[in-house]
Amino acid sequence: MSNKLKQILKIGLPWGIGMFILLTFIFPYFNNEVITLKKTGIAFPFWMLGGLLFGYSMDRWMPKKK
């Protein structure tokens, strides 16, 4: 696995997992919404893809250490 891919995963997956938990479980719980397995199953791949895109964009556009 390349160093660039490791960096993207290191940045993106925690962000995606955090957003998944926050927006799939925590916010609906406090808004008294129903949390279903179907909603969870749909949200998980979208947030993982979003996390990878976030990691890629941060790796691409943030200033690099020299």
PDBQT receptor file of N, H, CA, C and O in Angstrom, charges set to zero:
ATOM      1  N   MET A   1       0.849  -1.172   0.000  1.00  0.00    +0.000 N 
ATOM      2  CA  MET A   1       0.000   0.000   0.000  1.00  0.00    +0.000 C 
ATOM      3  C   MET A   1       0.894   1.233   0.000  1.00  0.00    +0.000 C 
ATOM      4  O   MET A   1       1.845   1.334   0.775  1.00  0.00    +0.000 OA
ATOM      5  N   SER A   2       0.568   2.160  -0.880  1.00  0.00    +0.000 N 
ATOM      6  H   SER A   2      -0.205   2.079  -1.509  1.00  0.00    +0.000 HD
ATOM      7  CA  SER A   2       1.409   3.348  -0.998  1.00  0.00    +0.000 C 
ATOM      8  C   SER A   2       1.223   4.276   0.208  1.00  0.00    +0.000 C 
ATOM      9  O   SER A   2       0.217   4.225   0.916  1.00  0.00    +0.000 OA
ATOM     10  N   ASN A   3       2.221   5.111   0.406  1.00  0.00    +0.000 N 
ATOM     11  H   ASN A   3       3.038   5.152  -0.169  1.00  0.00    +0.000 HD
ATOM     12  CA  ASN A   3       2.192   6.062   1.517  1.00  0.00    +0.000 C 
ATOM     13  C   ASN A   3       1.050   7.059   1.352  1.00  0.00    +0.000 C 
ATOM     14  O   ASN A   3       0.434   7.468   2.336  1.00  0.00    +0.000 OA
ATOM     15  N   LYS A   4       0.765   7.455   0.100  1.00  0.00    +0.000 N 
ATOM     16  H   LYS A   4       1.266   7.123  -0.699  1.00  0.00    +0.000 HD
ATOM     17  CA  LYS A   4      -0.308   8.415  -0.173  1.00  0.00    +0.000 C 
ATOM     18  C   LYS A   4      -1.668   7.818   0.197  1.00  0.00    +0.000 C 
ATOM     19  O   LYS A   4      -2.503   8.495   0.796  1.00  0.00    +0.000 OA
ATOM     20  N   LEU A   5      -1.888   6.546  -0.161  1.00  0.00    +0.000 N 
ATOM     21  H   LEU A   5      -1.209   5.996  -0.648  1.00  0.00    +0.000 HD
ATOM     22  CA  LEU A   5      -3.146   5.887   0.165  1.00  0.00    +0.000 C 
ATOM     23  C   LEU A   5      -3.301   5.730   1.681  1.00  0.00    +0.000 C 
ATOM     24  O   LEU A   5      -4.399   5.891   2.215  1.00  0.00    +0.000 OA
ATOM     25  N   LYS A   6      -2.211   5.419   2.362  1.00  0.00    +0.000 N 
ATOM     26  H   LYS A   6      -1.320   5.288   1.928  1.00  0.00    +0.000 HD
ATOM     27  CA  LYS A   6      -2.258   5.313   3.826  1.00  0.00    +0.000 C 
ATOM     28  C   LYS A   6      -2.652   6.645   4.454  1.00  0.00    +0.000 C 
ATOM     29  O   LYS A   6      -3.432   6.685   5.406  1.00  0.00    +0.000 OA
ATOM     30  N   GLN A   7      -2.112   7.726   3.918  1.00  0.00    +0.000 N 
ATOM     31  H   GLN A   7      -1.479   7.694   3.145  1.00  0.00    +0.000 HD
ATOM     32  CA  GLN A   7      -2.437   9.059   4.441  1.00  0.00    +0.000 C 
ATOM     33  C   GLN A   7      -3.907   9.396   4.204  1.00  0.00    +0.000 C 
ATOM     34  O   GLN A   7      -4.567   9.954   5.080  1.00  0.00    +0.000 OA
ATOM     35  N   ILE A   8      -4.419   9.057   3.017  1.00  0.00    +0.000 N 
ATOM     36  H   ILE A   8      -3.882   8.603   2.305  1.00  0.00    +0.000 HD
ATOM     37  CA  ILE A   8      -5.830   9.315   2.707  1.00  0.00    +0.000 C 
ATOM     38  C   ILE A   8      -6.721   8.525   3.665  1.00  0.00    +0.000 C 
ATOM     39  O   ILE A   8      -7.693   9.067   4.192  1.00  0.00    +0.000 OA
ATOM     40  N   LEU A   9      -6.403   7.256   3.894  1.00  0.00    +0.000 N 
ATOM     41  H   LEU A   9      -5.614   6.815   3.466  1.00  0.00    +0.000 HD
ATOM     42  CA  LEU A   9      -7.190   6.432   4.808  1.00  0.00    +0.000 C 
ATOM     43  C   LEU A   9      -7.084   6.941   6.246  1.00  0.00    +0.000 C 
ATOM     44  O   LEU A   9      -8.068   6.930   6.987  1.00  0.00    +0.000 OA
ATOM     45  N   LYS A  10      -5.895   7.383   6.635  1.00  0.00    +0.000 N 
ATOM     46  H   LYS A  10      -5.097   7.392   6.033  1.00  0.00    +0.000 HD
ATOM     47  CA  LYS A  10      -5.670   7.883   8.001  1.00  0.00    +0.000 C 
ATOM     48  C   LYS A  10      -6.498   9.138   8.284  1.00  0.00    +0.000 C 
ATOM     49  O   LYS A  10      -6.960   9.340   9.407  1.00  0.00    +0.000 OA
ATOM     50  N   ILE A  11      -6.682   9.967   7.275  1.00  0.00    +0.000 N 
ATOM     51  H   ILE A  11      -6.307   9.802   6.363  1.00  0.00    +0.000 HD
ATOM     52  CA  ILE A  11      -7.471  11.194   7.434  1.00  0.00    +0.000 C 
ATOM     53  C   ILE A  11      -8.958  10.921   7.222  1.00  0.00    +0.000 C 
ATOM     54  O   ILE A  11      -9.791  11.374   8.008  1.00  0.00    +0.000 OA
ATOM     55  N   GLY A  12      -9.293  10.185   6.168  1.00  0.00    +0.000 N 
ATOM     56  H   GLY A  12      -8.616   9.817   5.529  1.00  0.00    +0.000 HD
ATOM     57  CA  GLY A  12     -10.670  10.069   5.730  1.00  0.00    +0.000 C 
ATOM     58  C   GLY A  12     -11.539   9.114   6.516  1.00  0.00    +0.000 C 
ATOM     59  O   GLY A  12     -12.692   9.434   6.804  1.00  0.00    +0.000 OA
ATOM     60  N   LEU A  13     -11.018   7.941   6.875  1.00  0.00    +0.000 N 
ATOM     61  H   LEU A  13     -10.082   7.680   6.641  1.00  0.00    +0.000 HD
ATOM     62  CA  LEU A  13     -11.873   6.961   7.549  1.00  0.00    +0.000 C 
ATOM     63  C   LEU A  13     -12.347   7.416   8.933  1.00  0.00    +0.000 C 
ATOM     64  O   LEU A  13     -13.523   7.231   9.247  1.00  0.00    +0.000 OA
ATOM     65  N   PRO A  14     -11.493   7.999   9.768  1.00  0.00    +0.000 N 
ATOM     66  CA  PRO A  14     -12.029   8.503  11.046  1.00  0.00    +0.000 C 
ATOM     67  C   PRO A  14     -13.102   9.571  10.853  1.00  0.00    +0.000 C 
ATOM     68  O   PRO A  14     -14.078   9.614  11.602  1.00  0.00    +0.000 OA
ATOM     69  N   TRP A  15     -12.926  10.428   9.857  1.00  0.00    +0.000 N 
ATOM     70  H   TRP A  15     -12.133  10.393   9.249  1.00  0.00    +0.000 HD
ATOM     71  CA  TRP A  15     -13.934  11.458   9.584  1.00  0.00    +0.000 C 
ATOM     72  C   TRP A  15     -15.239  10.804   9.139  1.00  0.00    +0.000 C 
ATOM     73  O   TRP A  15     -16.311  11.175   9.617  1.00  0.00    +0.000 OA
ATOM     74  N   GLY A  16     -15.159   9.842   8.234  1.00  0.00    +0.000 N 
ATOM     75  H   GLY A  16     -14.289   9.541   7.846  1.00  0.00    +0.000 HD
ATOM     76  CA  GLY A  16     -16.349   9.165   7.745  1.00  0.00    +0.000 C 
ATOM     77  C   GLY A  16     -17.068   8.385   8.833  1.00  0.00    +0.000 C 
ATOM     78  O   GLY A  16     -18.296   8.411   8.909  1.00  0.00    +0.000 OA
ATOM     79  N   ILE A  17     -16.312   7.692   9.673  1.00  0.00    +0.000 N 
ATOM     80  H   ILE A  17     -15.314   7.671   9.611  1.00  0.00    +0.000 HD
ATOM     81  CA  ILE A  17     -16.911   6.926  10.772  1.00  0.00    +0.000 C 
ATOM     82  C   ILE A  17     -17.558   7.872  11.782  1.00  0.00    +0.000 C 
ATOM     83  O   ILE A  17     -18.653   7.604  12.275  1.00  0.00    +0.000 OA
ATOM     84  N   GLY A  18     -16.881   8.974  12.087  1.00  0.00    +0.000 N 
ATOM     85  H   GLY A  18     -15.991   9.192  11.686  1.00  0.00    +0.000 HD
ATOM     86  CA  GLY A  18     -17.447   9.949  13.017  1.00  0.00    +0.000 C 
ATOM     87  C   GLY A  18     -18.737  10.553  12.509  1.00  0.00    +0.000 C 
ATOM     88  O   GLY A  18     -19.700  10.692  13.264  1.00  0.00    +0.000 OA
ATOM     89  N   MET A  19     -18.767  10.911  11.243  1.00  0.00    +0.000 N 
ATOM     90  H   MET A  19     -17.985  10.798  10.630  1.00  0.00    +0.000 HD
ATOM     91  CA  MET A  19     -19.980  11.475  10.657  1.00  0.00    +0.000 C 
ATOM     92  C   MET A  19     -21.096  10.432  10.599  1.00  0.00    +0.000 C 
ATOM     93  O   MET A  19     -22.262  10.749  10.834  1.00  0.00    +0.000 OA
ATOM     94  N   PHE A  20     -20.736   9.198  10.285  1.00  0.00    +0.000 N 
ATOM     95  H   PHE A  20     -19.789   8.940  10.094  1.00  0.00    +0.000 HD
ATOM     96  CA  PHE A  20     -21.720   8.120  10.253  1.00  0.00    +0.000 C 
ATOM     97  C   PHE A  20     -22.379   7.951  11.621  1.00  0.00    +0.000 C 
ATOM     98  O   PHE A  20     -23.605   7.897  11.712  1.00  0.00    +0.000 OA
ATOM     99  N   ILE A  21     -21.588   7.869  12.672  1.00  0.00    +0.000 N 
ATOM    100  H   ILE A  21     -20.592   7.914  12.598  1.00  0.00    +0.000 HD
ATOM    101  CA  ILE A  21     -22.133   7.689  14.023  1.00  0.00    +0.000 C 
ATOM    102  C   ILE A  21     -22.967   8.896  14.428  1.00  0.00    +0.000 C 
ATOM    103  O   ILE A  21     -24.075   8.749  14.945  1.00  0.00    +0.000 OA
ATOM    104  N   LEU A  22     -22.434  10.085  14.194  1.00  0.00    +0.000 N 
ATOM    105  H   LEU A  22     -21.534  10.205  13.774  1.00  0.00    +0.000 HD
ATOM    106  CA  LEU A  22     -23.120  11.302  14.596  1.00  0.00    +0.000 C 
ATOM    107  C   LEU A  22     -24.466  11.473  13.883  1.00  0.00    +0.000 C 
ATOM    108  O   LEU A  22     -25.479  11.755  14.522  1.00  0.00    +0.000 OA
ATOM    109  N   LEU A  23     -24.470  11.302  12.576  1.00  0.00    +0.000 N 
ATOM    110  H   LEU A  23     -23.647  11.072  12.057  1.00  0.00    +0.000 HD
ATOM    111  CA  LEU A  23     -25.674  11.593  11.802  1.00  0.00    +0.000 C 
ATOM    112  C   LEU A  23     -26.620  10.408  11.656  1.00  0.00    +0.000 C 
ATOM    113  O   LEU A  23     -27.777  10.592  11.278  1.00  0.00    +0.000 OA
ATOM    114  N   THR A  24     -26.152   9.197  11.947  1.00  0.00    +0.000 N 
ATOM    115  H   THR A  24     -25.212   9.047  12.254  1.00  0.00    +0.000 HD
ATOM    116  CA  THR A  24     -27.023   8.030  11.836  1.00  0.00    +0.000 C 
ATOM    117  C   THR A  24     -27.617   7.636  13.181  1.00  0.00    +0.000 C 
ATOM    118  O   THR A  24     -28.735   7.124  13.235  1.00  0.00    +0.000 OA
ATOM    119  N   PHE A  25     -26.886   7.865  14.266  1.00  0.00    +0.000 N 
ATOM    120  H   PHE A  25     -25.977   8.280  14.222  1.00  0.00    +0.000 HD
ATOM    121  CA  PHE A  25     -27.351   7.415  15.574  1.00  0.00    +0.000 C 
ATOM    122  C   PHE A  25     -27.628   8.551  16.563  1.00  0.00    +0.000 C 
ATOM    123  O   PHE A  25     -28.690   8.584  17.185  1.00  0.00    +0.000 OA
ATOM    124  N   ILE A  26     -26.691   9.470  16.710  1.00  0.00    +0.000 N 
ATOM    125  H   ILE A  26     -25.828   9.443  16.205  1.00  0.00    +0.000 HD
ATOM    126  CA  ILE A  26     -26.795  10.470  17.788  1.00  0.00    +0.000 C 
ATOM    127  C   ILE A  26     -27.859  11.523  17.491  1.00  0.00    +0.000 C 
ATOM    128  O   ILE A  26     -28.751  11.730  18.313  1.00  0.00    +0.000 OA
ATOM    129  N   PHE A  27     -27.792  12.196  16.337  1.00  0.00    +0.000 N 
ATOM    130  H   PHE A  27     -27.067  12.027  15.669  1.00  0.00    +0.000 HD
ATOM    131  CA  PHE A  27     -28.800  13.216  16.019  1.00  0.00    +0.000 C 
ATOM    132  C   PHE A  27     -30.207  12.642  15.947  1.00  0.00    +0.000 C 
ATOM    133  O   PHE A  27     -31.124  13.229  16.521  1.00  0.00    +0.000 OA
ATOM    134  N   PRO A  28     -30.420  11.504  15.257  1.00  0.00    +0.000 N 
ATOM    135  CA  PRO A  28     -31.780  10.940  15.246  1.00  0.00    +0.000 C 
ATOM    136  C   PRO A  28     -32.273  10.550  16.642  1.00  0.00    +0.000 C 
ATOM    137  O   PRO A  28     -33.464  10.678  16.930  1.00  0.00    +0.000 OA
ATOM    138  N   TYR A  29     -31.390  10.083  17.499  1.00  0.00    +0.000 N 
ATOM    139  H   TYR A  29     -30.423   9.979  17.265  1.00  0.00    +0.000 HD
ATOM    140  CA  TYR A  29     -31.788   9.716  18.859  1.00  0.00    +0.000 C 
ATOM    141  C   TYR A  29     -32.322  10.938  19.600  1.00  0.00    +0.000 C 
ATOM    142  O   TYR A  29     -33.367  10.862  20.245  1.00  0.00    +0.000 OA
ATOM    143  N   PHE A  30     -31.617  12.054  19.514  1.00  0.00    +0.000 N 
ATOM    144  H   PHE A  30     -30.768  12.115  18.990  1.00  0.00    +0.000 HD
ATOM    145  CA  PHE A  30     -32.049  13.259  20.228  1.00  0.00    +0.000 C 
ATOM    146  C   PHE A  30     -33.253  13.927  19.578  1.00  0.00    +0.000 C 
ATOM    147  O   PHE A  30     -33.948  14.709  20.226  1.00  0.00    +0.000 OA
ATOM    148  N   ASN A  31     -33.511  13.630  18.305  1.00  0.00    +0.000 N 
ATOM    149  H   ASN A  31     -32.947  12.994  17.778  1.00  0.00    +0.000 HD
ATOM    150  CA  ASN A  31     -34.695  14.167  17.626  1.00  0.00    +0.000 C 
ATOM    151  C   ASN A  31     -35.865  13.198  17.656  1.00  0.00    +0.000 C 
ATOM    152  O   ASN A  31     -36.864  13.408  16.968  1.00  0.00    +0.000 OA
ATOM    153  N   ASN A  32     -35.749  12.139  18.447  1.00  0.00    +0.000 N 
ATOM    154  H   ASN A  32     -34.938  11.968  19.006  1.00  0.00    +0.000 HD
ATOM    155  CA  ASN A  32     -36.790  11.112  18.579  1.00  0.00    +0.000 C 
ATOM    156  C   ASN A  32     -37.197  10.512  17.240  1.00  0.00    +0.000 C 
ATOM    157  O   ASN A  32     -38.375  10.233  17.015  1.00  0.00    +0.000 OA
ATOM    158  N   GLU A  33     -36.222  10.312  16.347  1.00  0.00    +0.000 N 
ATOM    159  H   GLU A  33     -35.265  10.538  16.530  1.00  0.00    +0.000 HD
ATOM    160  CA  GLU A  33     -36.477   9.660  15.071  1.00  0.00    +0.000 C 
ATOM    161  C   GLU A  33     -36.202   8.166  15.202  1.00  0.00    +0.000 C 
ATOM    162  O   GLU A  33     -35.440   7.737  16.069  1.00  0.00    +0.000 OA
ATOM    163  N   VAL A  34     -36.825   7.388  14.341  1.00  0.00    +0.000 N 
ATOM    164  H   VAL A  34     -37.445   7.736  13.637  1.00  0.00    +0.000 HD
ATOM    165  CA  VAL A  34     -36.621   5.946  14.350  1.00  0.00    +0.000 C 
ATOM    166  C   VAL A  34     -35.292   5.627  13.663  1.00  0.00    +0.000 C 
ATOM    167  O   VAL A  34     -35.019   6.104  12.561  1.00  0.00    +0.000 OA
ATOM    168  N   ILE A  35     -34.479   4.822  14.325  1.00  0.00    +0.000 N 
ATOM    169  H   ILE A  35     -34.701   4.434  15.220  1.00  0.00    +0.000 HD
ATOM    170  CA  ILE A  35     -33.211   4.376  13.757  1.00  0.00    +0.000 C 
ATOM    171  C   ILE A  35     -33.428   2.944  13.280  1.00  0.00    +0.000 C 
ATOM    172  O   ILE A  35     -33.646   2.041  14.088  1.00  0.00    +0.000 OA
ATOM    173  N   THR A  36     -33.369   2.739  11.961  1.00  0.00    +0.000 N 
ATOM    174  H   THR A  36     -33.192   3.473  11.305  1.00  0.00    +0.000 HD
ATOM    175  CA  THR A  36     -33.641   1.416  11.413  1.00  0.00    +0.000 C 
ATOM    176  C   THR A  36     -32.373   0.818  10.802  1.00  0.00    +0.000 C 
ATOM    177  O   THR A  36     -31.419   1.527  10.480  1.00  0.00    +0.000 OA
ATOM    178  N   LEU A  37     -32.395  -0.486  10.656  1.00  0.00    +0.000 N 
ATOM    179  H   LEU A  37     -33.170  -1.062  10.918  1.00  0.00    +0.000 HD
ATOM    180  CA  LEU A  37     -31.277  -1.181  10.029  1.00  0.00    +0.000 C 
ATOM    181  C   LEU A  37     -31.143  -0.763   8.565  1.00  0.00    +0.000 C 
ATOM    182  O   LEU A  37     -30.032  -0.678   8.043  1.00  0.00    +0.000 OA
ATOM    183  N   LYS A  38     -32.262  -0.503   7.906  1.00  0.00    +0.000 N 
ATOM    184  H   LYS A  38     -33.165  -0.572   8.330  1.00  0.00    +0.000 HD
ATOM    185  CA  LYS A  38     -32.241  -0.077   6.502  1.00  0.00    +0.000 C 
ATOM    186  C   LYS A  38     -31.531   1.272   6.358  1.00  0.00    +0.000 C 
ATOM    187  O   LYS A  38     -30.674   1.434   5.489  1.00  0.00    +0.000 OA
ATOM    188  N   LYS A  39     -31.885   2.235   7.209  1.00  0.00    +0.000 N 
ATOM    189  H   LYS A  39     -32.581   2.103   7.915  1.00  0.00    +0.000 HD
ATOM    190  CA  LYS A  39     -31.234   3.550   7.161  1.00  0.00    +0.000 C 
ATOM    191  C   LYS A  39     -29.742   3.424   7.454  1.00  0.00    +0.000 C 
ATOM    192  O   LYS A  39     -28.914   4.077   6.819  1.00  0.00    +0.000 OA
ATOM    193  N   THR A  40     -29.415   2.576   8.422  1.00  0.00    +0.000 N 
ATOM    194  H   THR A  40     -30.087   2.045   8.938  1.00  0.00    +0.000 HD
ATOM    195  CA  THR A  40     -28.017   2.369   8.789  1.00  0.00    +0.000 C 
ATOM    196  C   THR A  40     -27.248   1.737   7.633  1.00  0.00    +0.000 C 
ATOM    197  O   THR A  40     -26.130   2.151   7.327  1.00  0.00    +0.000 OA
ATOM    198  N   GLY A  41     -27.849   0.733   6.991  1.00  0.00    +0.000 N 
ATOM    199  H   GLY A  41     -28.758   0.397   7.240  1.00  0.00    +0.000 HD
ATOM    200  CA  GLY A  41     -27.195   0.062   5.874  1.00  0.00    +0.000 C 
ATOM    201  C   GLY A  41     -27.002   0.948   4.666  1.00  0.00    +0.000 C 
ATOM    202  O   GLY A  41     -26.047   0.772   3.910  1.00  0.00    +0.000 OA
ATOM    203  N   ILE A  42     -27.892   1.892   4.477  1.00  0.00    +0.000 N 
ATOM    204  H   ILE A  42     -28.668   2.035   5.091  1.00  0.00    +0.000 HD
ATOM    205  CA  ILE A  42     -27.753   2.839   3.370  1.00  0.00    +0.000 C 
ATOM    206  C   ILE A  42     -26.712   3.903   3.705  1.00  0.00    +0.000 C 
ATOM    207  O   ILE A  42     -25.921   4.290   2.844  1.00  0.00    +0.000 OA
ATOM    208  N   ALA A  43     -26.709   4.374   4.942  1.00  0.00    +0.000 N 
ATOM    209  H   ALA A  43     -27.351   4.060   5.641  1.00  0.00    +0.000 HD
ATOM    210  CA  ALA A  43     -25.822   5.473   5.328  1.00  0.00    +0.000 C 
ATOM    211  C   ALA A  43     -24.354   5.049   5.390  1.00  0.00    +0.000 C 
ATOM    212  O   ALA A  43     -23.471   5.841   5.060  1.00  0.00    +0.000 OA
ATOM    213  N   PHE A  44     -24.082   3.809   5.810  1.00  0.00    +0.000 N 
ATOM    214  H   PHE A  44     -24.799   3.165   6.078  1.00  0.00    +0.000 HD
ATOM    215  CA  PHE A  44     -22.691   3.397   6.023  1.00  0.00    +0.000 C 
ATOM    216  C   PHE A  44     -21.826   3.524   4.768  1.00  0.00    +0.000 C 
ATOM    217  O   PHE A  44     -20.784   4.176   4.832  1.00  0.00    +0.000 OA
ATOM    218  N   PRO A  45     -22.205   2.932   3.628  1.00  0.00    +0.000 N 
ATOM    219  CA  PRO A  45     -21.319   3.069   2.459  1.00  0.00    +0.000 C 
ATOM    220  C   PRO A  45     -21.183   4.510   1.972  1.00  0.00    +0.000 C 
ATOM    221  O   PRO A  45     -20.124   4.902   1.481  1.00  0.00    +0.000 OA
ATOM    222  N   PHE A  46     -22.245   5.297   2.107  1.00  0.00    +0.000 N 
ATOM    223  H   PHE A  46     -23.105   4.979   2.506  1.00  0.00    +0.000 HD
ATOM    224  CA  PHE A  46     -22.143   6.693   1.688  1.00  0.00    +0.000 C 
ATOM    225  C   PHE A  46     -21.150   7.466   2.548  1.00  0.00    +0.000 C 
ATOM    226  O   PHE A  46     -20.365   8.256   2.024  1.00  0.00    +0.000 OA
ATOM    227  N   TRP A  47     -21.174   7.248   3.865  1.00  0.00    +0.000 N 
ATOM    228  H   TRP A  47     -21.812   6.607   4.291  1.00  0.00    +0.000 HD
ATOM    229  CA  TRP A  47     -20.253   7.972   4.738  1.00  0.00    +0.000 C 
ATOM    230  C   TRP A  47     -18.825   7.480   4.587  1.00  0.00    +0.000 C 
ATOM    231  O   TRP A  47     -17.889   8.263   4.751  1.00  0.00    +0.000 OA
ATOM    232  N   MET A  48     -18.634   6.200   4.278  1.00  0.00    +0.000 N 
ATOM    233  H   MET A  48     -19.394   5.565   4.144  1.00  0.00    +0.000 HD
ATOM    234  CA  MET A  48     -17.274   5.706   4.040  1.00  0.00    +0.000 C 
ATOM    235  C   MET A  48     -16.723   6.304   2.747  1.00  0.00    +0.000 C 
ATOM    236  O   MET A  48     -15.559   6.701   2.695  1.00  0.00    +0.000 OA
ATOM    237  N   LEU A  49     -17.548   6.370   1.708  1.00  0.00    +0.000 N 
ATOM    238  H   LEU A  49     -18.494   6.047   1.750  1.00  0.00    +0.000 HD
ATOM    239  CA  LEU A  49     -17.127   7.007   0.466  1.00  0.00    +0.000 C 
ATOM    240  C   LEU A  49     -16.862   8.498   0.696  1.00  0.00    +0.000 C 
ATOM    241  O   LEU A  49     -15.884   9.049   0.191  1.00  0.00    +0.000 OA
ATOM    242  N   GLY A  50     -17.741   9.136   1.458  1.00  0.00    +0.000 N 
ATOM    243  H   GLY A  50     -18.535   8.688   1.868  1.00  0.00    +0.000 HD
ATOM    244  CA  GLY A  50     -17.530  10.550   1.792  1.00  0.00    +0.000 C 
ATOM    245  C   GLY A  50     -16.240  10.759   2.566  1.00  0.00    +0.000 C 
ATOM    246  O   GLY A  50     -15.532  11.739   2.339  1.00  0.00    +0.000 OA
ATOM    247  N   GLY A  51     -15.930   9.846   3.478  1.00  0.00    +0.000 N 
ATOM    248  H   GLY A  51     -16.505   9.050   3.663  1.00  0.00    +0.000 HD
ATOM    249  CA  GLY A  51     -14.682   9.939   4.237  1.00  0.00    +0.000 C 
ATOM    250  C   GLY A  51     -13.468   9.799   3.340  1.00  0.00    +0.000 C 
ATOM    251  O   GLY A  51     -12.488  10.526   3.503  1.00  0.00    +0.000 OA
ATOM    252  N   LEU A  52     -13.524   8.865   2.385  1.00  0.00    +0.000 N 
ATOM    253  H   LEU A  52     -14.320   8.275   2.252  1.00  0.00    +0.000 HD
ATOM    254  CA  LEU A  52     -12.404   8.707   1.454  1.00  0.00    +0.000 C 
ATOM    255  C   LEU A  52     -12.236   9.934   0.570  1.00  0.00    +0.000 C 
ATOM    256  O   LEU A  52     -11.111  10.351   0.291  1.00  0.00    +0.000 OA
ATOM    257  N   LEU A  53     -13.339  10.510   0.130  1.00  0.00    +0.000 N 
ATOM    258  H   LEU A  53     -14.252  10.172   0.356  1.00  0.00    +0.000 HD
ATOM    259  CA  LEU A  53     -13.259  11.745  -0.667  1.00  0.00    +0.000 C 
ATOM    260  C   LEU A  53     -12.726  12.906   0.162  1.00  0.00    +0.000 C 
ATOM    261  O   LEU A  53     -11.955  13.730  -0.331  1.00  0.00    +0.000 OA
ATOM    262  N   PHE A  54     -13.140  12.968   1.422  1.00  0.00    +0.000 N 
ATOM    263  H   PHE A  54     -13.766  12.299   1.823  1.00  0.00    +0.000 HD
ATOM    264  CA  PHE A  54     -12.632  13.997   2.325  1.00  0.00    +0.000 C 
ATOM    265  C   PHE A  54     -11.127  13.815   2.534  1.00  0.00    +0.000 C 
ATOM    266  O   PHE A  54     -10.367  14.782   2.476  1.00  0.00    +0.000 OA
ATOM    267  N   GLY A  55     -10.699  12.570   2.778  1.00  0.00    +0.000 N 
ATOM    268  H   GLY A  55     -11.316  11.785   2.825  1.00  0.00    +0.000 HD
ATOM    269  CA  GLY A  55      -9.276  12.296   2.962  1.00  0.00    +0.000 C 
ATOM    270  C   GLY A  55      -8.465  12.641   1.726  1.00  0.00    +0.000 C 
ATOM    271  O   GLY A  55      -7.368  13.191   1.830  1.00  0.00    +0.000 OA
ATOM    272  N   TYR A  56      -9.007  12.318   0.548  1.00  0.00    +0.000 N 
ATOM    273  H   TYR A  56      -9.898  11.872   0.464  1.00  0.00    +0.000 HD
ATOM    274  CA  TYR A  56      -8.321  12.658  -0.696  1.00  0.00    +0.000 C 
ATOM    275  C   TYR A  56      -8.198  14.167  -0.856  1.00  0.00    +0.000 C 
ATOM    276  O   TYR A  56      -7.135  14.673  -1.215  1.00  0.00    +0.000 OA
ATOM    277  N   SER A  57      -9.285  14.883  -0.591  1.00  0.00    +0.000 N 
ATOM    278  H   SER A  57     -10.148  14.471  -0.299  1.00  0.00    +0.000 HD
ATOM    279  CA  SER A  57      -9.241  16.337  -0.768  1.00  0.00    +0.000 C 
ATOM    280  C   SER A  57      -8.289  16.988   0.234  1.00  0.00    +0.000 C 
ATOM    281  O   SER A  57      -7.595  17.944  -0.112  1.00  0.00    +0.000 OA
ATOM    282  N   MET A  58      -8.245  16.491   1.463  1.00  0.00    +0.000 N 
ATOM    283  H   MET A  58      -8.809  15.714   1.744  1.00  0.00    +0.000 HD
ATOM    284  CA  MET A  58      -7.324  17.052   2.444  1.00  0.00    +0.000 C 
ATOM    285  C   MET A  58      -5.883  16.743   2.057  1.00  0.00    +0.000 C 
ATOM    286  O   MET A  58      -5.000  17.586   2.220  1.00  0.00    +0.000 OA
ATOM    287  N   ASP A  59      -5.642  15.534   1.546  1.00  0.00    +0.000 N 
ATOM    288  H   ASP A  59      -6.359  14.850   1.414  1.00  0.00    +0.000 HD
ATOM    289  CA  ASP A  59      -4.284  15.173   1.129  1.00  0.00    +0.000 C 
ATOM    290  C   ASP A  59      -3.848  15.991  -0.081  1.00  0.00    +0.000 C 
ATOM    291  O   ASP A  59      -2.673  16.332  -0.216  1.00  0.00    +0.000 OA
ATOM    292  N   ARG A  60      -4.781  16.300  -0.946  1.00  0.00    +0.000 N 
ATOM    293  H   ARG A  60      -5.736  16.023  -0.836  1.00  0.00    +0.000 HD
ATOM    294  CA  ARG A  60      -4.454  17.012  -2.187  1.00  0.00    +0.000 C 
ATOM    295  C   ARG A  60      -4.252  18.504  -1.978  1.00  0.00    +0.000 C 
ATOM    296  O   ARG A  60      -3.336  19.092  -2.552  1.00  0.00    +0.000 OA
ATOM    297  N   TRP A  61      -5.108  19.128  -1.154  1.00  0.00    +0.000 N 
ATOM    298  H   TRP A  61      -5.852  18.650  -0.688  1.00  0.00    +0.000 HD
ATOM    299  CA  TRP A  61      -5.095  20.586  -1.085  1.00  0.00    +0.000 C 
ATOM    300  C   TRP A  61      -4.506  21.193   0.181  1.00  0.00    +0.000 C 
ATOM    301  O   TRP A  61      -4.278  22.401   0.227  1.00  0.00    +0.000 OA
ATOM    302  N   MET A  62      -4.258  20.400   1.193  1.00  0.00    +0.000 N 
ATOM    303  H   MET A  62      -4.444  19.418   1.156  1.00  0.00    +0.000 HD
ATOM    304  CA  MET A  62      -3.644  20.972   2.392  1.00  0.00    +0.000 C 
ATOM    305  C   MET A  62      -2.146  21.109   2.170  1.00  0.00    +0.000 C 
ATOM    306  O   MET A  62      -1.550  20.299   1.460  1.00  0.00    +0.000 OA
ATOM    307  N   PRO A  63      -1.527  22.129   2.770  1.00  0.00    +0.000 N 
ATOM    308  CA  PRO A  63      -0.085  22.305   2.595  1.00  0.00    +0.000 C 
ATOM    309  C   PRO A  63       0.688  21.102   3.165  1.00  0.00    +0.000 C 
ATOM    310  O   PRO A  63       0.331  20.558   4.210  1.00  0.00    +0.000 OA
ATOM    311  N   LYS A  64       1.721  20.714   2.474  1.00  0.00    +0.000 N 
ATOM    312  H   LYS A  64       2.010  21.156   1.625  1.00  0.00    +0.000 HD
ATOM    313  CA  LYS A  64       2.537  19.586   2.891  1.00  0.00    +0.000 C 
ATOM    314  C   LYS A  64       3.687  20.075   3.767  1.00  0.00    +0.000 C 
ATOM    315  O   LYS A  64       4.173  21.195   3.609  1.00  0.00    +0.000 OA
ATOM    316  N   LYS A  65       4.116  19.208   4.699  1.00  0.00    +0.000 N 
ATOM    317  H   LYS A  65       3.722  18.298   4.827  1.00  0.00    +0.000 HD
ATOM    318  CA  LYS A  65       5.316  19.521   5.498  1.00  0.00    +0.000 C 
ATOM    319  C   LYS A  65       6.548  19.309   4.625  1.00  0.00    +0.000 C 
ATOM    320  O   LYS A  65       6.603  18.367   3.835  1.00  0.00    +0.000 OA
ATOM    321  N   LYS A  66       7.517  20.174   4.771  1.00  0.00    +0.000 N 
ATOM    322  H   LYS A  66       7.472  20.939   5.413  1.00  0.00    +0.000 HD
ATOM    323  CA  LYS A  66       8.741  20.031   3.967  1.00  0.00    +0.000 C 
ATOM    324  C   LYS A  66       9.874  19.544   4.802  1.00  0.00    +0.000 C 
ATOM    325  O   LYS A  66      10.982  19.365   4.296  1.00  0.00    +0.000 OA
TER     326      LYS A  66
